[in-house]
Amino acid sequence: LEDARQAPLSIFLTVPSTVPATSAALETAGGDLTPDKIADLFDRWPEAVALGEKMDFVPVCMGDERSHAILAAALQRGRPVSGHVYGREFVAAYAASGVTDTHEAIDRDIADDLLDAGVWIFLRGGPPTTPWHSLPQAIRTITELGASHKRTAVCTDDRDADVLMLFGLDWVVREAVKAGMSPEQAWSMGSLHGATRFAMDGEIGGLGGGRRADLVLLDDGLKPQSTWYGGELVVENGKITPRLDQALSQRYQYPKAAYATVKLPAQVKLTPELPTKACTVNAIKTALPGITLIHDKVAIAPASDWPTLFARHGLCFVAVIERHGKSAGNVAHGLLKDFGLTRGAVASSVGHDSHNIIVAGTNEADMQVAVAAIGSHQGGVCVVADGKVRAMVPLPIAGLLSDKRITEVAEEVKLLKTEWAAAGCTIPYMGFNLIPLSVIPEIRITDKGLVLVPQMELTPLFE
């Protein structure tokens, strides 16, 4: 927040609503944002405009007391609640709980259900090869079913540093025009409507007396040319001005503790023992776009080694390691199906939402190298093959953020993606980061083990 206050942007926050995402029995997050703590953040932070992405939609719809106490902390202060919901059967109960927006309307019908229930929808646009491009399907509630666009906005979701500069909100607006919206409607969905949803349209989101002069000059193709921030020219004809360059050069210094959050056990085994008898594997099956994961029960016969077993069933190892120093080095083992990894290992300290380390691999040695690389950089995403780190994006601040400029990080990400593809991974690394997210169906893995999300309970790897 202090960093954001120094930035040459108007940055607002939604307060994280689901930490821990499930319960201490299912994962070790190292933190707990209680209803009282969340209320205190609202009272102290004027930039906190809403409660953010209430992801545990199953407990919310089941009337979980703790989940509803967190909702109440926001609603009692007049703050709206942002949501996250999959499955049409949950919409009515979710809306009744007080959630009033979501960006997870992935198709026409659930988008229509949400609007019918009085929920704002943010139509999510992103690179078409990623899980974050649901706008073309969801917008059909307007273009085909005749819903009003007045309670819809457009948004982005998880972004890589390289594509952030290519697929920004302006790109999503242009996608809305391609999908059938008029330019005026689309641009309103990218500016005024979002400001209206958060009750900030008296200050931003439109032109008029008394409003902030945060302006974007567009050409006829809705591509930004120049930008003013608080009335000051910061981008001119597509290039940043010396004033903006000066502001960007004044780096915020994060505290030392933020650079020391990856605390790994000295030794930990990252792969399970090879089964000696026929059994069933509770495997995590990946498939594009990579958000939901399929619980696949794979019957296996004894094999002489793991490579033989992997070749038969399209499997590879996956493990999650607790990295906050809150346990005695918790590690859980699993098997991914159809992830496509053909060599080495990939790993990340961005394991939503507890942000423990997730590593997948074809062999123990490369997985150990990957985890060690993340430890040495105090966070990051990496690809390893033949015992060597092939690509690395260091994320030393809390294991989540880079302290470099976006242009530098973009180059690191480009190399990572090249090596990620060369390793055979079938879903992007942003999707890989969601594998530990234990609130999205059907099956996930945390440092405590495999989680069956609908039941909110742990299950063994082998049965």
C-alpha positions in Angstrom: 0.0 0.0 0.0 2.8 2.4 0.8 4.5 1.6 -2.5 1.2 2.2 -4.3 0.8 5.6 -2.7 4.1 6.7 -4.2 3.3 5.4 -7.7 2.1 7.8 -10.5 -1.2 5.9 -10.7 -4.5 6.0 -8.9 -4.3 2.6 -7.2 -7.1 1.1 -5.1 -7.2 -2.2 -3.3 -9.7 -4.8 -2.4 -9.0 -6.4 1.0 -8.1 -10.1 0.7 -11.1 -12.0 2.0 -10.0 -15.7 2.1 -6.8 -16.1 4.1 -6.6 -19.0 4.8 -8.5 -20.1 1.8 -10.0 -23.1 3.4 -8.9 -24.2 6.9 -5.8 -25.0 8.8 -6.7 -28.7 8.5 -6.3 -28.5 4.7 -3.3 -26.2 4.3 -0.7 -24.1 6.1 -1.0 -20.5 5.1 0.9 -18.9 8.0 -1.7 -16.2 8.4 -5.3 -15.6 9.2 -7.2 -12.5 8.2 -10.0 -12.7 10.8 -13.2 -10.6 10.5 -11.8 -8.2 13.1 -8.5 -7.8 11.2 -10.3 -7.1 8.0 -12.5 -4.6 9.6 -9.4 -2.8 10.9 -7.9 -2.7 7.5 -11.1 -1.0 6.1 -11.0 1.5 8.9 -7.3 2.4 8.3 -7.0 2.2 4.5 -9.1 4.7 2.5 -7.8 3.0 -0.7 -9.5 -0.3 0.4 -12.7 0.1 -1.7 -14.2 -3.4 -1.4 -13.8 -6.9 0.0 -11.8 -8.8 -2.6 -12.7 -12.0 -4.4 -14.6 -14.2 -1.9 -13.2 -17.4 -3.2 -14.6 -19.9 -0.8 -18.0 -19.9 -2.5 -18.9 -23.4 -1.3 -18.6 -22.6 2.4 -20.4 -19.2 1.8 -23.3 -20.9 0.1 -23.4 -23.5 2.9 -23.7 -20.7 5.5 -20.3 -21.0 7.0 -20.2 -18.7 10.1 -16.6 -17.5 9.6 -17.1 -16.7 5.9 -20.3 -14.7 6.7 -18.6 -12.8 9.5 -16.0 -11.6 7.0 -18.7 -10.6 4.6 -20.4 -8.7 7.4 -17.2 -6.8 8.2 -17.3 -5.2 4.8 -21.1 -4.8 4.4 -21.4 -3.1 7.8 -19.0 -0.4 6.5 -20.8 0.1 3.3 -18.0 -1.7 1.3 -19.2 -3.9 -1.6 -18.1 -7.5 -1.8 -16.3 -8.9 -4.9 -16.9 -12.5 -5.7 -15.6 -15.6 -7.4 -18.0 -18.4 -8.2 -18.2 -21.4 -10.5 -21.3 -23.3 -11.2 -24.8 -22.0 -11.9 -26.2 -23.9 -8.9 -24.4 -21.6 -6.5 -25.5 -18.3 -8.0 -28.7 -17.6 -6.0 -27.2 -18.5 -2.6 -24.0 -16.6 -3.4 -25.9 -13.4 -4.4 -28.1 -13.7 -1.3 -25.0 -13.7 0.9 -24.2 -10.1 -0.1 -21.7 -10.7 -2.9 -22.4 -8.1 -5.6 -19.8 -8.7 -8.4 -17.7 -11.4 -9.9 -15.2 -11.8 -12.8 -15.7 -15.5 -13.1 -18.7 -15.5 -15.5 -17.1 -17.9 -18.0 -20.1 -18.4 -20.4 -23.3 -16.9 -21.5 -25.7 -18.8 -19.2 -23.9 -18.2 -15.9 -23.4 -14.6 -16.9 -27.1 -14.3 -17.4 -27.9 -16.0 -14.1 -25.6 -13.5 -12.3 -27.2 -10.5 -13.9 -30.6 -11.9 -13.1 -29.5 -12.2 -9.4 -28.4 -8.6 -9.3 -24.7 -9.3 -9.4 -22.4 -7.1 -11.4 -20.2 -9.0 -13.9 -16.8 -8.0 -15.0 -16.1 -9.6 -18.4 -12.6 -10.9 -18.3 -10.3 -10.5 -21.3 -6.9 -11.8 -21.8 -4.6 -13.5 -24.3 -6.7 -16.1 -26.1 -4.2 -18.9 -25.2 -4.7 -18.4 -21.5 -7.5 -19.2 -19.0 -8.3 -15.5 -18.7 -10.2 -14.8 -21.9 -13.9 -15.6 -21.1 -15.3 -12.3 -22.5 -16.3 -13.7 -26.0 -18.6 -16.3 -24.4 -19.9 -14.3 -21.4 -20.8 -11.2 -23.4 -23.4 -13.2 -25.3 -25.8 -12.6 -22.4 -25.9 -9.1 -23.8 -25.5 -9.7 -27.5 -27.8 -12.8 -27.7 -30.1 -12.7 -24.7 -30.6 -9.0 -24.6 -29.3 -8.2 -21.1 -28.4 -4.6 -20.4 -24.7 -3.7 -20.4 -25.3 -1.2 -17.6 -24.2 -3.6 -14.8 -21.3 -5.0 -16.7 -17.7 -3.9 -16.9 -14.6 -5.3 -18.6 -11.5 -6.3 -16.7 -8.2 -8.2 -16.8 -7.2 -11.1 -14.6 -3.8 -12.6 -13.9 -1.2 -11.1 -16.3 2.3 -11.9 -17.3 4.7 -9.0 -17.4 5.3 -9.4 -21.1 1.6 -9.5 -22.1 0.6 -6.8 -19.7 1.9 -4.3 -22.2 0.1 -6.0 -25.1 -3.2 -7.1 -23.6 -4.2 -4.2 -21.3 -7.7 -3.0 -20.4 -7.8 -1.0 -23.7 -7.3 -4.3 -25.6 -10.2 -5.9 -23.7 -12.4 -2.9 -24.6 -11.5 -3.5 -28.3 -12.4 -7.1 -27.9 -15.8 -6.1 -26.6 -16.3 -4.1 -29.8 -15.4 -7.1 -31.8 -18.0 -9.1 -29.9 -20.8 -6.7 -30.8 -20.7 -3.7 -28.5 -20.6 -0.2 -29.8 -17.4 1.7 -29.2 -19.2 4.0 -26.7 -20.7 1.1 -24.8 -17.3 -0.8 -24.7 -15.3 2.2 -23.5 -17.9 2.9 -20.8 -17.6 -0.7 -19.7 -13.8 -0.1 -19.4 -14.0 3.2 -17.4 -17.3 4.6 -16.1 -19.0 1.3 -15.3 -16.1 0.0 -13.1 -16.0 3.4 -11.3 -19.8 3.3 -10.8 -19.7 -0.2 -9.4 -17.3 0.9 -6.6 -19.2 4.2 -6.0 -16.3 6.3 -7.3 -17.9 7.7 -10.4 -18.2 11.2 -8.8 -14.4 11.4 -9.0 -13.2 9.1 -11.8 -14.6 7.2 -14.8 -16.0 10.1 -16.7 -15.4 13.7 -17.9 -16.9 16.6 -15.9 -16.4 19.4 -13.5 -15.0 18.4 -10.2 -13.7 15.1 -11.4 -10.0 14.1 -11.4 -8.3 14.9 -14.7 -7.1 11.3 -15.2 -7.6 11.2 -19.0 -6.7 8.9 -21.9 -6.7 10.2 -25.5 -7.7 7.5 -27.9 -7.5 7.2 -31.7 -10.5 6.0 -33.8 -9.4 2.4 -33.2 -9.7 2.9 -29.4 -5.9 2.7 -29.0 -4.4 5.0 -26.3 -2.2 7.8 -27.6 -1.6 10.1 -24.7 -2.4 10.0 -20.9 -2.8 12.6 -18.3 -2.6 11.8 -14.5 -4.2 14.4 -12.3 -4.0 16.8 -15.2 -0.3 16.2 -15.8 0.9 14.7 -19.2 2.6 11.4 -18.4 2.4 9.6 -21.8 2.7 11.5 -25.1 2.2 9.8 -28.5 2.8 6.4 -26.9 6.0 7.4 -25.1 6.4 8.1 -21.4 7.4 11.7 -20.6 10.5 12.7 -18.5 8.2 13.5 -15.6 6.8 9.9 -15.5 10.3 8.4 -16.0 11.5 10.4 -13.0 8.5 9.2 -10.9 9.1 5.6 -11.9 12.8 5.9 -11.0 12.0 6.7 -7.4 11.9 3.1 -6.1 10.0 2.2 -2.9 12.3 0.3 -0.5 10.5 -2.7 0.9 11.5 -3.8 4.5 14.2 -6.4 4.8 11.8 -8.9 6.2 9.9 -8.9 2.9 13.1 -10.4 1.2 13.2 -13.3 3.6 10.0 -15.2 3.3 11.1 -18.5 1.7 12.0 -20.7 4.7 12.6 -24.2 3.5 13.5 -27.4 5.4 17.1 -28.6 5.1 16.0 -31.9 3.5 12.7 -33.0 2.1 11.7 -35.8 -0.3 9.7 -34.5 -3.2 8.5 -37.8 -4.7 6.3 -40.6 -3.3 7.4 -44.2 -3.0 6.7 -46.3 -6.1 3.6 -48.6 -5.3 4.5 -52.3 -5.1 0.9 -53.5 -5.6 -1.9 -52.7 -8.0 -3.9 -49.7 -6.8 -5.8 -46.6 -7.8 -4.2 -43.1 -8.0 -6.2 -40.0 -7.1 -4.6 -38.0 -9.9 -5.0 -34.3 -10.7 -5.9 -34.1 -14.4 -5.0 -30.8 -16.1 -6.8 -29.4 -19.1 -7.0 -26.1 -20.9 -7.8 -23.4 -19.9 -6.3 -24.7 -16.7 -8.5 -23.1 -14.0 -10.6 -26.1 -13.0 -8.9 -29.5 -12.4 -10.4 -32.9 -12.9 -10.3 -35.7 -10.3 -9.1 -38.7 -12.3 -9.0 -42.1 -10.6 -6.3 -44.0 -12.5 -6.0 -47.7 -12.0 -2.3 -48.7 -12.1 -0.5 -52.0 -12.1 3.0 -52.5 -10.5 5.8 -51.1 -12.6 9.6 -51.5 -12.3 10.2 -47.8 -12.1 8.4 -44.4 -12.3 9.3 -43.6 -15.9 7.6 -46.8 -17.0 4.5 -45.9 -15.0 4.5 -42.4 -16.3 4.7 -43.5 -19.9 1.7 -45.8 -19.4 -0.6 -43.2 -18.0 0.6 -39.7 -18.9 1.6 -38.9 -15.4 4.3 -36.8 -13.6 5.2 -35.8 -10.0 3.8 -32.8 -8.2 4.6 -31.6 -4.7 3.7 -28.7 -2.5 6.1 -27.5 0.3 5.2 -25.2 3.1 7.6 -22.3 2.8 6.6 -19.8 5.5 8.3 -21.5 8.4 5.0 -22.3 10.1 5.4 -26.0 10.1 8.1 -28.6 10.3 8.6 -28.6 6.5 5.2 -29.9 5.5 5.4 -31.5 2.0 2.6 -33.3 0.1 3.0 -35.6 -2.9 0.7 -36.0 -5.9 0.6 -37.0 -9.5 -0.4 -34.8 -12.4 -2.1 -36.3 -15.5 -1.8 -34.8 -19.0 0.4 -32.0 -17.8 2.7 -33.0 -20.6 6.0 -32.5 -18.8 8.6 -34.5 -20.7 11.8 -33.5 -19.0 13.1 -31.8 -15.9 11.0 -29.8 -13.5 9.1 -26.6 -13.1 8.4 -24.8 -9.8 6.9 -21.6 -8.4 6.5 -19.8 -5.1 3.3 -18.3 -6.4 1.0 -21.1 -5.3 -2.4 -19.5 -4.9 -3.6 -18.6 -2.3 -1.3 -19.7 0.5 1.7 -19.2 -1.8 3.6 -22.3 -0.7 6.0 -23.7 -3.3 4.6 -26.0 -5.9 7.0 -28.1 -8.0 6.3 -30.6 -10.8 8.8 -32.9 -12.4 9.8 -36.1 -14.0 12.5 -36.9 -11.5 13.5 -36.1 -7.9 16.9 -34.6 -8.8 15.6 -31.9 -11.1 12.8 -31.1 -8.7 15.3 -30.6 -5.9 17.3 -28.2 -8.2 14.2 -26.2 -8.9 13.2 -25.9 -5.3 16.8 -24.9 -4.3 16.8 -22.2 -7.1 13.6 -20.7 -5.6 15.1 -20.8 -2.2 18.3 -19.0 -3.3 16.3 -16.2 -4.9 13.8 -16.0 -2.1 11.0 -16.7 -4.5 10.3 -17.0 -8.2 9.2 -19.3 -11.1 11.8 -21.5 -12.8 12.3 -24.3 -15.3 15.0 -26.9 -14.8 16.4 -29.6 -17.1 19.3 -32.0 -16.8 20.2 -30.5 -13.4 20.5 -26.9 -14.7 18.2 -23.9 -14.3 17.1 -23.1 -17.9 15.0 -20.0 -17.0 14.2 -18.1 -13.8 12.0 -15.2 -12.9 13.2 -14.1 -9.5 10.4 -12.8 -7.2 12.3 -11.8 -4.0 9.6 -9.6 -2.4 7.5 -12.0 -0.3 8.2 -14.6 -3.0 5.6 -12.9 -5.1 6.9 -9.6 -6.5 9.9 -8.5 -8.5 11.8 -5.3 -7.6 12.7 -4.7 -11.3 11.0 -2.6 -13.9 8.4 -4.3 -16.0 10.5 -4.2 -19.1 13.2 -6.2 -17.4 10.7 -8.7 -16.0 9.1 -9.0 -19.4 12.3 -10.3 -20.9 12.7 -12.8 -18.1 9.1 -14.0 -18.6 9.6 -14.4 -22.4 12.5 -16.8 -21.8 10.6 -18.6 -19.1 7.7 -19.2 -21.5 10.0 -20.5 -24.2 11.6 -23.0 -21.7 8.2 -23.8 -20.3 6.9 -24.9 -23.7 10.1 -26.8 -24.5 9.6 -28.8 -21.3 6.2 -29.9 -22.7 3.8 -28.2 -20.2 0.3 -28.2 -21.6 -1.1 -25.4 -19.4 0.6 -22.0 -18.9 2.5 -21.2 -15.7 -0.3 -18.9 -14.5 -2.6 -22.0 -14.6 0.1 -24.1 -12.9 0.1 -21.6 -10.0 -3.6 -22.4 -9.4 -3.0 -26.1 -8.7 -2.8 -25.5 -4.9 -5.9 -23.3 -4.9 -8.0 -25.4 -2.7 -11.4 -23.7 -3.3 -11.9 -24.4 -7.0 -13.2 -27.8 -8.1 -12.6 -30.6 -8.3 -9.2 -31.6 -6.8 -6.2 -29.7 -5.5 -3.0 -30.3 -3.6 -1.8 -28.3 -0.6 1.1 -28.9 1.8 -1.3 -31.1 3.8 -2.2 -33.4 0.9 -4.8 -33.8 -1.8 -8.0 -31.9 -1.3 -11.4 -32.9 -2.7 -12.9 -29.4 -3.0 -16.7 -30.2 -3.1 -16.3 -32.2 0.1 -13.6 -29.9 1.6 -11.6 -33.0 2.8 -8.3 -34.6 2.3 -7.9 -37.8 0.3 -4.9 -40.2 0.0 -2.7 -40.3 -3.2 -3.0 -44.1 -3.4 -6.0 -46.3 -2.7 
